[in-house]
């Protein structure tokens, strides 16, 4: 199996964009499935959270660290491995509506390589919370690699989140794909 992490960034006026994905070709090892699944769990724990207004990025980071640290323990790599969550803003920053940043949980088991899922999100008011809770809406619309997931480790809520994310990608992008197909057929 060949696995690698793609990181793509762009600087535009008035801001920037970036995403990251670990992808694999061939049959992934059990270790790679474990690490990728835990990284996705870390992403889902943050991306699906309802957050009280005024909570800090550091408090949010704690949500994602648990599955990442569990991965290092399961692999016996607590000393050699590394797990972190890069958020793109200060840990002391309080979340507020309209903020845009990257959620990037990652695990390095071998020096020089890591498994990562990086999505841009925007903070918005959670429906029905009367302004007391916030949630994240994904701006990055790049599918997760389902073949790398160990579904036996995922809770129903996590699977539902992944399915909903993939539905969002399809709903947002498929009209453009169909339009390109029709234009190509007419040419």
Secondary structure, DSSP 8 states (H G I E B T S, - for coil): -EEEEEEEEEEETTEEEEEEEEEEES---HHHHHHHHHHHHHHHHHHT--EETT-BHHHHHHHHHHHHHHHHHHHT-TTT-EEEEE-SS-TT-B--TT-EEEEEEEEESSTT--EEEEEEEEEEE-TTSTTSEEEEEE-------GGG--GGGS-HHHHHHHHHHHHHHHHHHHHHHHHHHHHHHH-
